[in-house]
Amino acid sequence: MKSISRFTIARLCVTTIWLLSVGPSQGDECVSMKRDRHRTLMEEYRHSPNWDGYLTEDTLNLRNNETEVDLSKQGFKEVHWHLSSFVGEGYEIFELNLAFNNFEDLNELTFLKFYSLETLNLSNNRLQTISNLTFGSLIRLVELDLSFNLIHTLERQAFDRLYALESLSLRENCLITLAPNQFHFNDHLSSVLLDHNQLAFLPTVLFDPITMVDEIYELDLSDNNFRRMPYIETKEIALLKIDNNHIETLTVNKSFNVRALQIQHNNIYDADLFKFNRAEHIDLSHNNLDNIVGLHEMNQLEYLDLSSNNVSKFDYNLKYSIRNIPSLVTLRLQNCSLSEHNIQGLLASDSILNLDLSQNNFVRLNVSDLSRMRSLQYLSLNFNYLRELINYERLGQEFPYLELVSLSFNRWNCTYYDQLNAFLNRTHIRSTSDPRDCYINGTHVTDSYVTDSFEPQYTMNHIKRDMTVLRNLGRNTIYFMYALYSSIRGQGNQTILHQQQQDEQLRHLERDVDRLLGMLAFLVAIFAGVLCVAAAYGGWLLFRKWQHDRSVKVVTYNKRANEFSNGVTVNDVIRDNSAA
């Protein structure tokens, strides 16, 4: 235990020394570079009448009662101190845009009277430091944009009083690290953008996972200087971006509750996914993967991108893992050095709908090599060296749900390609094809008898341009679909939760009604019992009276005869009473 503590202390010391030695130089270089970029960008707005001026109450249009004030692209240099000196309840401004100005410093008095502010845009300025009291009065602020500044220092309590903050953008700054508990009091925070900074590591405790109201929808750490995978203690992260860094091993010590992980364009050679078993989307493209473990335990994984990796180095793990992921829908294996020699038996899944095998080394691909993917709906074989698709007549049988197959930019013989397309046209399978996708006698069709009079020349530059457009469109579509999916899923979860709450309230109401009915039944039973007892008692009294009336004889007395009507005299009565 002592050795571990000593090792930890030693690591902290080394990290501190590294920050003191390397950090300032990198930060100064970053500040200088981005200051020059800002200066160049602001040259366009130098003609503004407010250039290098003061932001005063007159420029806020307070007399017009505007709640959304846009003062961007004006070139303001400083906020006048008069803005915080007026006595009153503050400015009724909900949205303030101060982007594209020359602000270099903000103090605790700058936004003192902006109590109602909900959106504040300070992007594209020259801010370098955010102090503890800069935003101390903005307790209703929901969205804060500090992107494209020169910020290299965030004091520990810089955002502590932003209790309603949901979106924070710090992208394109010069941050080297963050303080522990930097966002400890921002319980509603859902979007944090920290990309394009100088971050090399993060403290484990940034948020308070216990008091957080909801998950963090997006945490962007891409284009920084991370060499190790940072672990962040949160309730849940819907989308974690950490692409374009220098990470070599993908591993964490604790279970990381991340639903979508984008870690492409790193130097990862070893990926340990055992702690990411709740992920639904993983992008490991453009790395140097030699080994990948833990895929077989990812029961919720729906999207997996391993493009631009050499799959042959870990094909055994991949072969075992893919067939054991029950929810996998999309698998992308672009540029993975695959050929007809190493594809056999590699892919077997009953859940994959979309398979991308473009930019590989296929020359003659046998349809039977993919026959264990019965649910396949979309297959991309673009940008290979395909000359033959063996057993293509069995496409409809092997893949009963296949809707679209992309075969463009290969080395098809035109006669064979026409036969293949003619077969596909007779089936339910659609194909993306083009007249330029085949060769005649070894010559590309665009170089043969097809001239510009029939069709414009389609050069490689056009191909690159179109592929860039398609790639960006596909990426944006994926992001949009994922955001739409996340929104629909969140609404569905809220609906289910609301329905459960209503069901629980209905059950409570039913229990209360049952209790009231029981009490009413009990009271009715008591009342009925009392009525029965009263009726029985009344009947008994009537019966006794009837018996009494039957036993009583009416006797009259005749005074003259000195005897009763039954023949008994007074003397007899006296005698009987004396004897008794």
C-alpha positions in Angstrom: 0.0 0.0 0.0 2.9 2.3 0.8 4.5 1.6 -2.5 1.3 2.4 -4.4 0.9 5.7 -2.5 4.6 6.6 -3.2 4.1 5.8 -6.8 1.0 8.0 -7.0 2.8 10.9 -5.3 5.7 10.4 -7.7 3.4 10.5 -10.7 1.8 13.7 -9.4 5.1 15.3 -9.0 6.2 14.4 -12.5 2.9 15.7 -13.9 3.3 18.9 -12.0 6.9 19.4 -13.2 5.7 18.6 -16.8 2.9 21.2 -16.6 5.3 23.8 -15.2 7.9 23.2 -17.9 6.0 22.3 -21.0 2.5 23.8 -20.3 3.4 27.5 -20.3 5.4 27.3 -23.6 2.6 25.4 -25.3 0.0 27.8 -23.9 2.0 30.9 -25.0 2.4 29.5 -28.5 -1.3 28.7 -28.7 -2.2 32.2 -27.4 0.1 33.9 -29.9 -1.2 31.8 -32.8 -4.9 32.3 -32.1 -4.3 36.0 -31.3 -3.0 36.4 -34.9 -5.9 34.5 -36.2 -8.4 36.8 -34.4 -6.6 39.9 -35.6 -6.8 38.7 -39.2 -10.5 37.8 -38.8 -11.4 41.1 -37.2 -9.9 43.1 -40.0 -13.2 42.8 -41.9 -15.0 44.7 -39.1 -12.5 47.5 -38.6 -14.8 50.0 -40.2 -17.3 49.7 -37.3 -18.0 53.0 -35.5 -17.6 51.2 -32.2 -14.1 49.9 -33.0 -12.0 49.8 -29.8 -14.8 51.6 -28.0 -16.7 51.0 -24.7 -19.9 49.1 -24.4 -22.3 51.5 -22.7 -26.0 51.5 -21.7 -26.9 53.5 -24.8 -25.7 50.7 -27.1 -27.9 48.1 -25.3 -31.1 49.7 -26.6 -32.7 49.8 -23.2 -35.2 52.4 -24.2 -36.6 50.1 -26.8 -37.2 47.4 -24.3 -35.3 44.8 -26.4 -34.9 41.4 -24.8 -32.5 40.1 -27.5 -29.5 42.3 -28.1 -27.0 41.6 -30.9 -23.8 43.6 -30.6 -21.6 41.3 -32.5 -19.0 42.3 -35.1 -18.6 45.8 -33.6 -15.1 45.7 -32.3 -15.8 46.7 -28.7 -12.8 46.5 -26.5 -14.2 47.0 -23.0 -17.5 47.1 -21.0 -18.0 50.5 -19.3 -18.2 50.4 -15.6 -21.4 52.4 -15.6 -23.3 49.3 -16.6 -22.9 47.9 -13.1 -23.5 51.1 -11.2 -27.2 51.8 -11.8 -29.6 51.2 -8.9 -32.4 48.9 -9.8 -33.4 45.4 -10.5 -31.2 44.9 -13.5 -31.5 44.7 -17.3 -34.4 42.7 -18.7 -32.2 41.2 -21.5 -32.6 37.5 -22.1 -30.1 37.0 -25.0 -26.9 39.0 -25.5 -24.6 38.4 -28.4 -21.1 39.9 -28.0 -19.3 37.7 -30.5 -16.6 39.0 -32.8 -15.3 41.9 -30.6 -12.0 42.7 -29.0 -12.8 42.0 -25.3 -9.7 41.0 -23.4 -10.8 41.1 -19.8 -14.1 40.5 -17.9 -14.3 41.3 -14.2 -16.9 40.7 -11.5 -18.8 43.9 -12.4 -19.2 43.3 -16.1 -22.5 41.3 -15.9 -23.5 42.3 -12.4 -26.9 43.7 -13.5 -27.8 41.1 -16.1 -30.0 38.9 -13.8 -32.4 37.8 -16.5 -29.7 36.7 -19.1 -30.3 33.2 -20.4 -28.0 33.2 -23.5 -24.6 34.8 -23.7 -22.3 34.6 -26.7 -18.7 35.8 -26.1 -17.1 33.8 -29.0 -14.3 35.2 -31.1 -12.9 37.6 -28.6 -9.5 37.9 -26.9 -10.4 36.6 -23.4 -7.5 34.8 -21.7 -8.8 34.2 -18.1 -12.2 33.5 -16.6 -12.2 34.4 -12.9 -14.4 33.1 -10.1 -16.8 36.1 -10.1 -17.0 36.9 -13.8 -20.4 35.2 -14.2 -21.4 35.3 -10.5 -24.7 37.0 -11.1 -25.9 35.0 -14.1 -27.9 32.5 -12.1 -30.5 32.0 -15.0 -27.9 31.6 -17.7 -28.6 28.5 -19.8 -26.2 28.8 -22.7 -22.7 30.2 -22.6 -20.4 30.4 -25.7 -16.7 31.1 -25.0 -15.3 29.5 -28.1 -12.6 30.9 -30.3 -10.9 32.9 -27.6 -7.4 32.8 -26.0 -8.5 31.3 -22.7 -5.7 29.4 -21.0 -6.9 29.6 -17.3 -10.2 28.8 -15.7 -10.3 29.5 -12.0 -11.8 26.7 -10.0 -15.1 28.4 -9.1 -15.5 30.1 -12.5 -18.9 28.5 -13.2 -20.1 27.6 -9.7 -23.0 30.1 -9.7 -24.3 29.1 -13.1 -26.9 26.8 -11.6 -29.1 26.7 -14.7 -26.3 26.3 -17.3 -27.0 23.6 -19.9 -24.6 24.3 -22.7 -21.0 25.4 -22.4 -18.7 25.9 -25.4 -14.9 26.3 -24.7 -13.7 25.0 -28.1 -10.8 26.6 -29.9 -9.1 28.0 -26.8 -5.7 27.3 -25.2 -6.7 25.3 -22.1 -4.1 23.0 -20.7 -6.0 21.4 -17.9 -9.2 21.9 -15.8 -9.4 22.1 -12.0 -11.0 19.3 -10.0 -14.8 19.9 -9.4 -14.7 22.5 -12.2 -18.4 21.8 -13.0 -19.5 20.5 -9.6 -22.4 22.9 -9.2 -23.7 22.8 -12.8 -26.3 20.1 -12.3 -28.2 20.8 -15.5 -25.1 20.7 -17.8 -25.8 18.7 -20.9 -23.3 19.9 -23.5 -19.6 20.6 -22.9 -17.4 21.4 -25.9 -13.7 21.4 -25.2 -12.3 20.5 -28.6 -9.3 22.2 -30.2 -7.5 23.0 -26.9 -4.2 21.9 -25.4 -5.7 19.5 -22.8 -3.4 16.6 -21.9 -5.3 15.1 -19.0 -8.4 15.7 -16.9 -9.1 15.3 -13.2 -11.5 12.4 -12.5 -13.9 14.6 -10.6 -15.3 17.3 -12.8 -19.0 16.8 -12.3 -21.2 15.8 -9.4 -22.8 12.6 -10.6 -25.1 12.4 -7.6 -26.9 15.7 -8.1 -26.9 15.8 -11.9 -30.4 16.1 -13.2 -29.8 14.3 -16.5 -27.1 12.8 -18.6 -24.4 14.8 -20.5 -25.6 14.7 -24.0 -22.3 15.7 -25.6 -18.7 15.9 -24.3 -16.2 16.9 -27.0 -12.5 16.4 -26.2 -11.3 16.0 -29.8 -8.2 17.7 -31.2 -6.3 17.9 -27.9 -3.1 16.3 -26.5 -4.4 13.3 -24.7 -2.1 10.3 -24.6 -4.3 8.3 -22.3 -8.0 7.7 -22.2 -9.4 10.1 -19.6 -12.0 8.7 -17.1 -14.7 11.1 -16.0 -17.1 10.3 -13.2 -20.6 11.2 -14.5 -24.2 10.0 -14.4 -24.1 9.1 -18.1 -22.5 10.5 -21.3 -24.5 10.2 -24.4 -21.8 11.2 -26.9 -18.1 11.3 -26.0 -15.8 12.6 -28.7 -12.1 12.2 -28.2 -10.9 11.8 -31.8 -7.7 13.4 -33.2 -5.6 12.9 -30.1 -2.5 10.7 -29.4 -4.1 7.9 -27.4 -2.3 4.6 -27.8 -4.3 2.2 -25.5 -8.1 2.4 -25.0 -8.6 1.2 -21.4 -10.1 2.5 -18.2 -10.2 1.1 -14.7 -13.9 1.6 -14.0 -17.1 1.0 -15.9 -17.5 4.1 -18.2 -21.2 4.8 -18.8 -20.8 6.1 -22.4 -23.5 5.4 -25.0 -21.6 6.7 -28.1 -17.8 6.8 -28.2 -15.9 8.4 -31.1 -12.2 7.8 -30.8 -11.1 7.7 -34.4 -7.8 9.2 -35.7 -5.6 8.3 -32.8 -2.7 5.8 -32.4 -4.6 3.1 -30.6 -3.1 -0.4 -31.0 -4.8 -2.1 -28.0 -8.5 -1.6 -27.3 -10.0 -3.0 -24.1 -13.8 -2.5 -24.3 -14.7 -4.5 -21.2 -15.5 -1.3 -19.3 -17.6 0.1 -22.1 -20.2 -2.7 -22.2 -23.2 -0.2 -22.2 -22.0 1.6 -25.4 -24.3 1.7 -28.4 -22.0 3.4 -30.9 -18.2 3.0 -31.2 -16.0 4.5 -33.9 -12.4 3.2 -33.8 -11.6 4.0 -37.4 -8.2 5.3 -38.5 -6.1 3.8 -35.7 -3.4 1.1 -35.6 -5.3 -1.7 -33.9 -3.4 -4.9 -33.2 -5.8 -6.2 -30.6 -9.4 -5.7 -29.6 -11.1 -7.4 -26.6 -14.4 -7.1 -24.9 -16.6 -6.8 -28.0 -18.5 -10.0 -27.2 -19.8 -8.5 -24.0 -21.3 -5.4 -25.6 -25.0 -6.5 -25.6 -26.2 -3.0 -26.6 -23.8 -2.1 -29.4 -25.6 -1.1 -32.6 -22.9 0.7 -34.6 -19.2 -0.4 -34.9 -16.7 1.4 -37.2 -13.3 -0.3 -37.6 -12.3 1.3 -40.9 -8.7 2.0 -41.8 -7.3 -0.7 -39.5 -5.6 -3.9 -40.4 -8.3 -6.4 -39.5 -6.0 -9.3 -40.2 -4.1 -8.6 -37.0 -7.2 -9.3 -34.8 -9.5 -11.2 -37.1 -9.9 -14.1 -34.7 -11.2 -11.8 -31.9 -13.4 -10.1 -34.5 -14.8 -13.4 -35.8 -15.7 -14.5 -32.3 -17.1 -11.2 -31.2 -19.4 -10.2 -34.1 -21.5 -13.3 -33.9 -22.0 -12.7 -30.1 -23.3 -9.1 -30.4 -27.1 -9.5 -30.6 -27.9 -5.8 -31.3 -25.2 -4.9 -33.9 -26.9 -3.2 -36.9 -24.1 -1.4 -38.7 -20.6 -2.6 -39.3 -18.1 -0.5 -41.3 -14.8 -2.2 -42.5 -13.6 0.3 -45.0 -9.9 0.1 -46.0 -9.2 -2.8 -43.7 -6.9 -4.8 -46.1 -9.6 -7.4 -46.6 -9.6 -9.7 -49.6 -11.3 -12.9 -50.7 -8.5 -14.8 -48.8 -9.3 -13.5 -45.3 -13.0 -12.8 -45.5 -14.1 -16.5 -45.4 -15.8 -17.2 -42.1 -15.0 -13.7 -40.7 -18.5 -12.3 -40.8 -21.4 -14.1 -39.2 -24.3 -12.3 -37.7 -28.1 -12.5 -37.5 -28.6 -8.8 -36.7 -26.3 -6.8 -39.1 -28.4 -4.8 -41.6 -25.7 -2.5 -43.0 -22.2 -3.7 -44.1 -19.5 -1.5 -45.6 -16.6 -3.3 -47.2 -15.5 -0.5 -49.5 -11.9 0.4 -50.2 -10.5 -3.1 -49.7 -8.7 -5.6 -52.0 -11.4 -7.8 -53.3 -10.9 -9.1 -56.9 -13.2 -12.1 -57.0 -15.7 -12.2 -54.1 -17.8 -15.2 -53.5 -21.4 -14.4 -52.3 -21.2 -17.5 -50.2 -18.5 -15.9 -48.0 -21.2 -13.5 -46.7 -24.0 -16.0 -46.6 -24.1 -16.1 -42.8 -25.5 -12.6 -42.7 -29.1 -13.4 -43.5 -30.6 -10.0 -42.3 -28.4 -7.9 -44.5 -30.2 -5.0 -46.2 -27.3 -2.8 -47.5 -23.9 -3.9 -48.8 -21.2 -1.5 -50.0 -18.4 -2.9 -52.2 -17.3 0.4 -53.7 -13.6 1.2 -54.5 -12.3 -2.3 -54.6 -10.7 -4.2 -57.5 -13.7 -6.4 -58.3 -13.8 -8.2 -61.6 -16.2 -11.0 -60.7 -18.9 -11.5 -58.1 -19.1 -15.3 -57.9 -22.5 -16.9 -57.5 -24.3 -13.5 -57.8 -27.3 -15.6 -59.0 -27.7 -16.6 -55.3 -27.9 -13.1 -53.9 -31.7 -13.2 -53.6 -31.5 -16.6 -51.9 -28.6 -15.9 -49.5 -29.9 -12.4 -48.6 -33.7 -12.4 -48.7 -33.9 -8.9 -47.1 -31.1 -7.2 -49.3 -32.4 -4.0 -50.7 -29.3 -2.1 -52.0 -25.8 -3.1 -53.1 -23.2 -0.6 -54.1 -20.7 -1.8 -56.7 -19.2 1.4 -58.1 -15.6 2.2 -58.8 -14.3 -1.3 -59.4 -12.7 -3.0 -62.4 -15.7 -4.7 -64.0 -15.6 -6.0 -67.5 -18.5 -4.1 -69.2 -20.1 -7.3 -70.6 -20.0 -9.0 -67.3 -21.2 -5.8 -65.5 -24.2 -5.5 -67.9 -25.1 -9.1 -67.1 -24.8 -8.5 -63.4 -27.0 -5.4 -63.5 -29.5 -7.1 -65.8 -29.8 -9.9 -63.1 -30.2 -7.3 -60.3 -32.9 -5.5 -62.3 -35.0 -8.7 -62.3 -34.8 -9.0 -58.6 -35.9 -6.8 -55.6 -32.2 -5.7 -55.2 -31.3 -2.2 -56.3 -27.8 -1.3 -57.3 -25.9 2.0 -57.5 -24.1 1.9 -60.8 -22.7 4.2 -63.4 -21.6 3.8 -67.1 -18.1 4.7 -66.0 -17.8 1.7 -63.6 -16.6 -0.8 -66.2 -13.7 -1.4 -68.7 -13.9 -2.5 -72.4 -10.9 -4.6 -73.4 -8.9 -3.3 -70.5 -9.7 0.3 -71.3 -11.9 2.4 -69.1 -15.1 3.2 -70.7 -14.5 6.9 -70.5 -11.4 6.5 -72.6 -13.1 4.4 -75.3 -15.7 5.3 -77.8 -17.9 7.2 -75.3 -17.1 10.8 -75.9 -18.0 14.2 -74.4 -20.9 14.5 -76.8 -22.6 11.8 -74.9 -21.3 12.4 -71.4 -18.9 14.9 -69.8 -15.6 13.6 -68.7 -15.5 12.4 -65.2 -12.0 12.8 -63.8 -10.4 11.7 -60.6 -10.7 15.2 -59.2 -14.5 15.0 -59.8 -14.5 11.6 -58.0 -12.6 13.1 -55.0 -14.9 16.1 -54.9 -18.0 14.0 -55.1 -16.7 11.5 -52.5 -15.9 14.3 -50.1 -19.4 15.7 -50.5 -20.9 12.2 -50.0 -18.6 11.5 -47.0 -19.6 14.8 -45.3 -23.3 14.2 -46.2 -23.1 10.7 -44.8 -21.4 11.9 -41.6 -23.9 14.7 -41.1 -26.7 12.3 -41.8 -25.4 9.9 -39.2 -25.0 12.6 -36.7 -28.5 13.9 -37.4 -30.0 10.4 -37.3 -28.2 9.8 -34.0 -29.4 13.0 -32.5 -32.9 12.3 -33.8 -32.6 8.8 -32.3 -31.3 10.1 -29.0 -34.2 12.7 -28.9 -36.8 10.1 -29.7 -35.4 7.7 -27.3 -35.3 10.4 -24.6 -38.9 11.3 -25.3 -39.8 7.6 -25.3 -38.1 7.2 -21.9 -39.9 10.2 -20.6 -43.2 8.9 -21.9 -42.6 5.5 -20.3 -41.6 7.2 -17.0 -44.7 9.4 -17.2 -46.9 6.4 -18.0 -45.3 4.5 -15.0 -46.0 7.5 -12.8 -49.6 7.6 -14.0 -50.0 3.9 -13.5 -48.6 4.2 -10.0 -51.0 7.1 -9.2 -53.8 4.9 -10.6 -52.8 2.1 -8.4 -52.7 4.4 -5.4 -56.2 5.7 -6.3 -57.5 2.1 -6.7 -56.1 1.3 -3.2 -57.8 4.4 -1.8 -61.1 3.5 -3.5 -60.9 -0.1 -2.2 -60.2 1.3 1.3 -63.2 3.6 1.2 -65.4 0.8 -0.2 -64.2 -1.4 2.7 -64.9 1.2 5.2 -68.4 1.8 3.7 -69.1 -1.9 3.7 -68.0 -2.1 7.3 -70.3 0.8 8.3 -73.2 -0.7 6.4 -72.7 -4.1 8.2 -72.6 -2.3 11.6 -75.8 -0.4 10.7 -77.5 -3.6 9.5 -76.5 -5.4 12.7 -77.9 -2.5 14.8 -81.1 -2.6 12.8 -81.4 -6.4 13.3 -80.8 -6.1 17.0 -83.3 -3.3 17.3 -85.9 -5.3 15.4 -85.3 -8.4 17.5 -85.6 -6.4 20.7 -88.9 -4.7 19.5 -90.3 -8.1 18.5 -89.4 -9.5 21.9 -91.1 -6.6 23.7 -94.3 -7.1 21.6 -94.3 -10.8 22.3 -94.0 -10.2 26.1 -96.8 -7.7 25.9 -98.9 -10.2 24.0 -98.2 -12.9 26.6 -99.1 -10.5 29.4 -102.3 -9.5 27.8 -103.4 -13.2 27.4 -102.7 -14.0 31.1 -104.6 -11.0 32.5 -108.4 -11.7 33.3 -110.8 -8.9 33.7 -112.8 -9.3 36.9 -115.6 -7.0 38.1 -116.8 -6.5 41.7 -120.4 -6.5 42.7 -120.7 -4.5 45.9 -124.3 -5.5 46.6 -123.5 -9.1 46.5 -120.1 -8.7 48.0 -118.5 -10.9 45.4 -116.5 -10.7 42.2 -117.8 -11.8 38.8 -115.9 -15.1 39.0 -117.9 -16.0 42.2 -115.1 -15.2 44.6 -116.0 -13.1 47.7 -114.0 -10.5 49.4 -113.6 -12.7 52.4 -112.1 -15.4 50.2 -109.6 -13.1 48.8 -108.6 -11.8 52.3 -108.3 -15.4 53.4 -106.2 -16.5 50.5 -103.8 -13.5 51.0 -103.5 -14.3 54.7 -102.6 -17.9 53.9 -100.1 -16.8 51.4 
